[in-house]
């Protein structure tokens, strides 16, 4: 028998170190060739590391959350034959005790609390301990589903990275009978429990990028109200006529088209700023970052050359990129190179937001919720579909007047949607 050592691979683009996000094997496991053993994360994307050999796991070279240098020892495997490694004094390794194949991980210690359901005589559903006021991690889709079902997310155990609540966690919570008021403290009882969540992987990258952006960028935000009644009517008409053959359109491809057209007159906004070299690069191509919330956190896949795509071409690519990001399959190339970002929380978009500029870009366009409300037009009160754009800019590059004029141009295009297609 021999030993085969897998070293942290060179993922490319000059990356010298990566973060170890998750192990899929443990010491003592028998693994097959091409089996994925770990996920690692660069500054942009998560990368799967497969094993080139079959064998038994002898040692793991790091813990989740640890930053490892390219070329360092990732995993040590016992193999048939001589392997690729001669035993020498080893660097520090993290080993976990071998466990029988049928063994299951110890369940997280849980506290049983009352929910809002009627008393039940069955075993109570497990409740995750959280400090009052702590906001559970969950995607907007999960939050909306929980709201519709009348579920308080603070009572739901999250099985995702960093304790994030997934759709399957809601399914598990709803499938189990809840504890009665006689079996556990109710929602008004004092609580002394707490939990600690390690900030690793994508959550760490998000935290670092947001902190860096707020520290370096001179943010200012501008909010404008837009009447999207005509735009929504056009969208519904196009979907009715072409939806079956070309695919359904959301508002996003129309917003992308409005950005493309408006940016022709505002090149200083479709730009990136290298503040260390003091160089502003104005881009002819419009590469739109589409902020996408997944179960693992926020990612920004890039719709490239939006200026060259039709409504349906861009809509299809937006959908593909969003699915890739949510399933953690987006490549590094698909997550980099944007020149301006579009962010929307959909039905949960609120009425105003202050999005953070996605550096080194200098502008981010935030889309708020569309609502029907009364509006005065020509002295008459009518019901219109209204929506706010809450956008942020880097004041080091973009003047306030230019930002306002740009958003007004976007507003004019969306309120008179025929202008989107007039060349």
N, C-alpha and C positions, 0 to 999 in steps of 0.2 A: 504494500500500500504506500502511496505517496501523498504529498500535500500540494494542493493548487491554491494559489493566492490570487484573488481578484483585487486589483487596485482601482482606486477612483479614476474613471476614465477622463480623458481630455474631451470635453463636450464641444469645444471650439470657441471661436471669437475671442480668444485671449483670456478666457476665464481661468483664474488660478485656484479658486476654491468654490465649493458648493456646500449647501446645507443638507444634511441627512434628515429626511422628513419622516420616513416610515420603513420599518422592517416587515417583510412578509414571511420571513423564516426565523427560526430560533436555533440555538445550539442543540444538536442532536437530530435535527430534521434530515430526512433523506430527500434530496432534491434532484430534479431531472435537468438535462441540458435544455437551455433556452427558457427555463423557468425564471420569472421575475423575482428577484430577491429583495429589492429595495427601491424606494423612490427618493430621488435627490432633487433639489431645487436650485436653479440658477437665479439671477436677478429677474428673470422673466417667466420661465416655464418650469414645470415639473417633468423630470426625465426618469423613465423606468430603466433599471439596471438589471439585465438578465445574466444568468450564469452560463458560461460557455461549456461547462462540464457537468456531469452527473456525479453525485457523491453525498457524503455526510458532512453537515455543517459542524466545524470544530470551534470556530470563534467568530465573533462579530467585532468589527473595528471601530464602532462608535455608537452613540446613543442618539435617538431622534432629537433634533434641535441643535446638534453639534455641527459646527462648521469644519469641513475637512478639506485639506489641500488636494489638488489633483495629483495623482501618483501615490497617495497614501494608501495603506492597506484597508480595504473595505470589508472583506470576508475571507475566511480560510476554510477550505473544503478538503476532506479526505477523499482521495480518488484511487481507482485501480491504476497500477503502474507507478511510474516515478514522479508524476506531477511536474510542477514548474518551480518548486521551491525547495531549497536546502535549508534545514533548520539552523538558524543562527539566533543569537539573543534578540528577542522580539520587543517591538515597541509596545507600549501600553495598549491593552485590548479590553473591551468590555464583553464579558461572557455572561450568559444566562444559563441556569441549570437546565439540563435536558429534561424533557417531560414526555410521558407516554403519548402516543399519537392521539389517543381518545380523550386526553385531558382537555379541559376547557379552562379559559382564564377565570380567575376569581372575580365574582361580580363586584361591581363598585358598591361601597357601603352606601345605603340609601336610607332616607328618612321618610316615613309614611305620613302624609298630610291629607287633610280632607280636601276634596274637590267639590264642585257645585252640583254633582249628580246626587240623586236620591240615595238613602242608606242602602247598603248591600250587605248580605250575610256572607259573601264569598271573600276570598283573599284580596286585599287591596292591591291596586296597581302600584308598582314602584315609583317613587317620587324622587326626583333629583334634588339634593340639598343645594339651595342657593341663598345668598344673603339678600334680605329684603332690599329692593331698589336695584339689584344687579339685573342687567338686561341680558337675557339668554341670547346666544348667537343663533340666528336663523335667517334664511333668505326671505325676501319679500313675499314670494309665493307661499312659503310655509307659514309666514305670519298671517297672511290673508286667509289661508285655509283654516288656521287655528281660530282666527277671529270669527269666521263664518260658523264654525262648529262650537263656539262658546268655550274654548279651551284656553286656560291661562298657561302660557309657555313656561312660566317659572316652575310649574309642576312636572314638566315633561323632561325625561332623561334624554340627553343628546349623545348619540353614538358617533357623530362625525368628528373630524379633526378639531381639536381645542374645545370639545364639548358641543359642537354645532348640532342643532336639532335638524334632522332630516325628515323627509316625508314618511319614511318607514318608521321613524320614531313616533310620529303622530298616529300611524296605523296601529302600532303596538299599544300606545296609550289608550286609544279608543276601543281596542278589542278586549281590554281587561276591565273587570268591574272595579269601581273606585271605592276607596275607604269611606265609611260613614262618619258622621260627626262624633259618634260614640267611640270610635276606634282610634281616632287621631285628632290632633288639634285642628280647629277650623281656621279659615283664612284670616281671622282677627287675632289669633294667638301670637304671643311673642315667640320669636325664633332666635336661636343662638348658633345655628349651624352655619358653616361657610365652606367654600371650596376654592382651590387654587387651580388656575388654568395656565399651563405653560404656553407662552407665545412663541410658536415655532412655525416653520413652513410658510405658506402663503400669508397667514396672518402677520407673521413677522415682517415679510416683505411689504405688505400694505402699510403697516405701522411706520416702517422706515421711510417709505416713499412719501406718505402724507406728512410726516414730521419734517422731512427735508423740503417738501414743497412749501409748507407754511413758514419755514425758517428763511427760505431763500427768495420766495416770490412776494412782490408787493401787490397783494390781492386787492381787487375791488370788484364789487358785484353790481349788476344792473338788471332790473326786472321790468319786463314789458308785458302788457296784456294784449292778447291776440284773439280776434274773432275768427274761429275756424269753422264756422257753419258751412260756408261754401266749399271749403277743402274737404270736410267730412262727407258732404253730399257727393262730391266728385269721387272720393275714395269708395264709397258704397256703390256708386254707379259702375265704376271700373271693376269692382269685385263681382258685381252681379253679371256683368257682360263677359269678363275674361277670367274670373276666379277659377273656374274649373279647368281651363286650358293653360293658364299662365301662373296660377297661384294667387292666394289672397294677399292683399296689400295691407300693411299696418300704416300708421302715421310716419314711422321712421324713414322709409325711403323718400317721402315727400319732404321731410325735414332735411334730409341729406341733400336733396336736389336744391332746396332753398339756400343751403349753405354754399353749395357749389356756385350757384349763380351770383349770390351776394358777394362772395369772396373775390370775384373778378374785379370789383371796384375797391376792395380793401385788402390788398396783398400783405399789408403789415400784420394782419390777423392770422393768416394762414402761414405761420412762421414758427421757427424754433430759435431759442436764445441760449447760446453758450456763454454763460455769465463769467466763466473763468477766462475765456479768450476774448470776451467782450465783442462777440460777433453774432449778429442777427442774420439768419438764413430765411429768406422768403421763398416759399415753395410754389412752383407752378402746379404740380400734382396735388390733388386733395386726397390725402390718406386719412380717413375719418376713423378715430378710435371710438368703438361702441362699448361704453361701460356696461359690463354684464355681471350680474350678481348670481353666483352659483352657491351650492351648498358649502363649498370650501372657502368662499370669500369673493372679493371683487377682482375681476380680471378685465382687461381692455383689449380684446381682439381688434384687428385693424382691417377696415374695408379699404382696400387699395384702389387708387385711381377711380374714386367715386365720380369724378368729372366725366369719365368715359362710359359710365353705366346707365342703362335705362332704369325706370322705376322697378321693373320686374327683375332685371339683372342684379341690381343692388339689393333688392328685397331678398332674393334667393341667397346671395352671399352673406347678408346679415344673419339670416336664419342659420346657415351652415356654420358660420363663425361662432354664433351664440351657443349652438349645440356642442361644438368642439370645446369651447371654454367651460361650459357647465359639466361636461363629462371628463374634464381634465385631459383632453386629447389635443388641445391647441399646441402647435409647435412654437418654438421661440420666434421664428420669422413672422408667424401670425399674430404675435403679441408685441411687436415692436415696430417703430418707424412711423407712427401716426404724426400728423401735422396739426390736427385740431380734434377735440373730443366732444362727443354727444352723449349725454347721460340722461337717463329717464328711469323713474321708479314706477312707471305705468299707472295703474289704478291707485297706488299708494303714494303718488307723487306730491301730495299736499298742494298748497297754494303758492308757497315761496320756498326756495332753498338757496344755499350759498355754496355751490360746488367748489372743490379745490382744483386748481389748475394742474393738469397732468404734465409736469415738467419733462422735457425742456420746451414744451409747447407754451403758447402765451394766451390761449383762450379755451374755455370749455363752455358748451351750451347745455344748460339744464332745462329739461322739459317737465313741467308740472301737470297735475291732473286736469283733464278736460271736464267741465261742468256746464250744465244748462242753467242759465239765470236770466232775470229780466234786465234788458238794456234799453236805454233811450236812443232811438234813431229817428231823426227828423221830427222830434217832438212826440213820438209815439213810443209806448213801452212794448217791446217785443221780446220774445224768448230767443236767445242765441246761445250757441255753443262757444264757450270762452275757455281760454287756456293761457297760462303764463309761461314765459321763458325767463328763467332765472340763470343768468350767465355770469361767469367770472373771468377776469382778465389780469394779465401781468402789467401793472401800471408802469413798470420800467420800460416797456416796449410799446404798449397801447395807451394812447391818450383817452381820457374820458369821453371827449366829443366823438372820436372815431368809433369807440365802442357803441355809443348810443346810436350813431348814424348807421352802423352795421346792423344792429338789431332792428332798427326801424326798417332797413331794407329787407331783412328777413321777414319782418311782419307784413310789409306790403306784398311780398311774393306769396305768402301763405293766405292772406286775406283775398287776394285776386289770383287764384291758382293757375289760371290760364297763362299768366306771365311767367310761370315756371318753365314753359315750353316754347316761349317766343324768343327766337334768336335774331 
